[in-house]
Amino acid sequence: MISLNRSAFITGCLAIFLSASAAAFESPSDRDRKTPPVLSATGTVQAAFTPGDDAGKLIADAIHDAQRQILVQTFSFTHRKIADALIAARQRGVDVKVLADKDQIHRIATSLISKIAAEGVPVFTDSEHTSAHNKVMVIDAGSPEATLITGSFNFTQAAQYRNAENVLVIRNNAPLTNLYLKNWHRHYEHSRPYR
């Protein structure tokens, strides 16, 4: 009988501990969170899966097609072809801005963020979040050629050649692109210039 009570006591303590632990991750604003919108599926979607598909080329090609603007959110950035495409876009007059994770810039010795910034691309670090883990490019939002790139694919060599990753290139879906554009601007507002 004593061991049963002890077991019930331990089970009760664990339940209290686990529920208290879960509450520690919630903030008072969790109750105020909005339900994400449901958007119509329009336009075209290309999907790539690495290491088999050349996701880096798919992304670089979309960058080459940009006419006005490329807004980037990145966690890690070591993919040379994508970096070169962003630099070339900037040099041909496209407005390119990069929001990067502050810690990853310094943690990864092969990070290309310094090179991108040195070539004149404005780079900012997201200073509000523990991890700025978005992998997004918003290209020519508001135009008929609007393109959204997202997925698990970090803009890195490892994502292309060693990891199992995915990337989506979504074209001509203005509501979805605008949703990501608004999110980019929300993060830009609390970001700081890299240099």
N, C-alpha and C positions, 0 to 999 in steps of 0.2 A: 504494500500500500504506500509506503514511504517513497519508493522509487517511482511510482506512478505520479504522485504529487510533485516530486522533484522534476519529472519529465514535463508535466503540465506547466509547472512554474517556469522552466527553461523555455518551453514553447511560447508561453505568454510574453516572457521577456524579449525573445527574438522578434515576435510580432510587433511589440512596441518599438524596439530598436529599428527594425526595418521601415516601419511607417514613419518614424521620426527622421530616418536617413533620407527617405524619399522626399519628405517635406523640406529638407535642407536644400534641395535642388530647385524648389519652386520659389518664385518671388511673388510678392503680393500682386504684381501685375499679371500673373498667369491667369487669374480669373477674368481679366479684361481683354485677353487675346481674341483677335477676330478669327472667324472661320475663313480659311483661304478661299479665294474665288474659284469658280468653275468656269473655264474658258473654252470656247469652241476650238476644235482642232481644224486649223486651216493651214494653207501653205504646203511646203514640202519638208521632209525630215530625212537627213542622212545619218546613219548610225555607223560607228566604227568601234571595233573591239581590238584591244591590243593584248599581246604583242603581234598578232597576225595581221591586222589592218594597219595601214599607214595613216594613223590619226594626225600625226604632225603635219603631213602634207595636206590633208583635208583642211586643217586649221589655217595653215600658211596660205593655201589657195583662197580661202574666204577672206583673209586679211588683204591679199593682193587685189581682190575685187572691191574693197572698200573705197567709197568715193568721198565721204565727208568726215566720219568719226569712228573711232574704235575705243571703247571703254572696257578696260580689263580689270578683273578681280582675280588675284592669284595667291596661292598658298606657297608653293615652291616654283622656281623658274630656272631650269637649266637646259631647255631645249633650244639649241642653236638656230635651227631653221625657223622656228616661231619667233625668236628674238630678232633675227635678221629681217623677217617679214615686217615686224612692227617698226623697226628702225627705218626700213625702206619706205613704209607708208608715211611715217612722219616726214621723211625727206621729200616726198612728193606732195606734201601739203595737207595730208590727212591729220585731223586733230586726234592725237593718240594720248590717252592718259592711263596710267597703271596704278591700281591700289594693290599693295602687297602686304603680306604678313611680316611684321617687323622682325620677329625672332628668326624666321626661316632665312631671311636675307643674310644674317650673320652666322647662322648655324651651318649652312651648307657652303662649303668652300668653293663649289663650282657654280654658285648662283650667278645668274647673268643680269640681275637687277642693276648692279653698279654700271655694267656696260650699257644697258638700255638707257639709264639716266645720263651717262656721259655722252651719249649720242643725241641728247636733246629731247628725249621723251620725258615728260613730266611724270615723276613717280612719287607716290604718297604711301605712307604706312598707316594701316588701320590700327589706331592706338587704343581702341575701346574694348576689343575682344581678346580673350585668352588665345584664341586661334582664329585667324581670318582665313577660313578654310574653303571659301568659295573658289570655284574654277569657272569663270564666266567671261565671255566677250560679247558685248553688245555693239553691233556694227550697223551704222547708218540708220539708227532708230528714227522713226517718223517718215521714212521714205519707202517707196515701193520695193526697194532692194534690201530692206531691213533683214538682218541676220542675227540670230542668237546662237551662241555656242555654249554648251554646258555639259556636265557629266562628272564622272569621278576623275577624269584625266587631269592630273597636274601637268603643267606645261614643262615637263621634265624628260630627260633622256630615259630615266628609269621607267616612267609611265609608258613610254613607247616600246622599250626593248625588254624590260624585265617583269613588269607588273601586269596583272589582269585588270584592265581599265576599260571604260567606255566613254564615248563622246557623242553628243548629238549636235548636229548643225541644222537649225530650224530656220527656214526662210519664209518670208511673207506671212507671218503671224503677228500682226501689229499688237493685239492685246497682250500676248505673252511677252513680246519684246519690250513693250512699255512697262509691264510689271517688273521685269528685270532691270530696266532703265531706272525706275523709281528706287528700287533696292540699291542699285549702284550709287545713286545720289545720296541716299540715306547714310551709306558708309563713307562716302566722300566728305560729308559734312563733319564727321568726327575724326577724319584722317589728318595727318601732318605731312608736310613736305619731307621727302626722303633726304634731301640735301638743302 
